[in-house]
Amino acid sequence: MDDQTRIELEAAAFRALRAHLMEKRPDVQNIDMMNLAGFCRNCLSRWYQEAAAERGIEMSKEAAREAFYGMPFEDWKAAHQTDASDTQKAAFDTAFRENVGTPER
């Protein structure tokens, strides 16, 4: 397989993952994804931002989230995010620390 075809297939897989998370399963909470898989929609938007930076494209955290979510993050949270339990928050702190770093609070 040539590099261009591989890149196109990887991009198509990313778009399918994004569509699945945003359109088919908006009910799945980011905190549950992070606790179970070690990543969530916010991680995907951060990876998008980091890929842009590697190519010399300056992008804020908010702009990357809006690019991924297709709307301002605050609008997504208002429409889809539920309150997390204390148990979920504690598990998140552990998962975030293990997969990303120190959680921002």
C-alpha positions as CSV (number, residue, x, y, z in Angstrom):
1,M,0.0,0.0,0.0
2,D,1.4,3.4,-0.9
3,D,1.7,6.2,1.8
4,Q,-1.1,8.4,0.3
5,T,-3.6,5.5,0.3
6,R,-2.6,4.7,3.9
7,I,-3.1,8.3,5.0
8,E,-6.5,8.4,3.3
9,L,-7.6,5.2,5.0
10,E,-6.4,6.5,8.4
11,A,-8.2,9.8,7.8
12,A,-11.4,7.9,6.9
13,A,-11.1,5.7,10.0
14,F,-10.7,8.9,12.1
15,R,-13.8,10.5,10.5
16,A,-15.8,7.3,11.1
17,L,-14.7,7.3,14.8
18,R,-15.7,11.0,15.2
19,A,-19.0,10.4,13.5
20,H,-19.7,7.4,15.7
21,L,-18.9,9.4,18.9
22,M,-20.7,12.6,17.9
23,E,-23.7,11.4,16.0
24,K,-24.4,7.8,16.9
25,R,-23.3,7.8,20.6
26,P,-23.4,11.3,22.0
27,D,-24.9,9.6,25.1
28,V,-21.6,8.0,26.0
29,Q,-20.0,10.3,28.5
30,N,-16.4,11.5,28.1
31,I,-15.6,10.6,31.7
32,D,-16.8,7.0,31.2
33,M,-14.7,6.8,28.0
34,M,-11.6,8.1,29.8
35,N,-12.2,5.8,32.8
36,L,-12.6,2.7,30.6
37,A,-10.4,3.4,27.5
38,G,-7.9,6.0,28.7
39,F,-9.0,8.6,26.1
40,C,-12.1,10.6,25.3
41,R,-13.4,13.2,22.8
42,N,-11.3,15.8,24.5
43,C,-8.2,13.7,23.9
44,L,-9.1,13.3,20.3
45,S,-9.4,17.1,20.0
46,R,-6.1,17.6,21.8
47,W,-4.4,15.1,19.4
48,Y,-5.9,17.1,16.5
49,Q,-4.4,20.3,18.0
50,E,-1.0,18.6,18.5
51,A,-1.0,17.4,14.9
52,A,-1.7,20.9,13.7
53,A,1.2,22.2,15.9
54,E,3.5,19.7,14.4
55,R,2.7,21.2,11.0
56,G,3.3,24.8,12.2
57,I,-0.4,25.5,12.5
58,E,-1.3,27.5,15.6
59,M,-4.6,26.3,17.2
60,S,-6.0,27.0,20.6
61,K,-7.5,24.3,22.8
62,E,-10.9,25.8,22.2
63,A,-10.5,25.9,18.4
64,A,-9.4,22.3,18.4
65,R,-12.4,21.3,20.5
66,E,-14.8,23.2,18.2
67,A,-13.2,21.6,15.1
68,F,-13.7,18.1,16.7
69,Y,-17.1,18.7,18.3
70,G,-18.5,20.7,15.4
71,M,-19.6,23.4,17.9
72,P,-18.3,25.2,20.9
73,F,-17.4,22.8,23.6
74,E,-19.7,24.6,26.1
75,D,-22.6,24.0,23.8
76,W,-21.8,20.2,23.6
77,K,-21.5,20.0,27.3
78,A,-24.9,21.7,27.8
79,A,-26.6,19.4,25.3
80,H,-24.9,16.1,26.2
81,Q,-22.9,16.0,29.3
82,T,-24.3,14.8,32.6
83,D,-23.0,15.4,36.1
84,A,-20.4,12.9,37.2
85,S,-20.6,11.0,40.4
86,D,-17.8,11.2,43.0
87,T,-16.8,7.6,42.1
88,Q,-16.6,8.6,38.4
89,K,-14.5,11.7,39.3
90,A,-12.1,9.6,41.4
91,A,-11.7,7.0,38.6
92,F,-11.2,9.8,36.1
93,D,-8.4,11.4,38.2
94,T,-6.6,8.0,38.1
95,A,-7.2,7.4,34.4
96,F,-6.2,10.9,33.4
97,R,-3.0,10.7,35.5
98,E,-2.1,7.3,34.0
99,N,-2.8,8.4,30.4
100,V,-2.3,12.1,30.1
101,G,-0.8,13.7,33.2
102,T,-2.0,15.7,36.2
103,P,-5.7,16.6,35.8
104,E,-6.6,20.3,35.7
105,R,-9.3,21.3,38.1
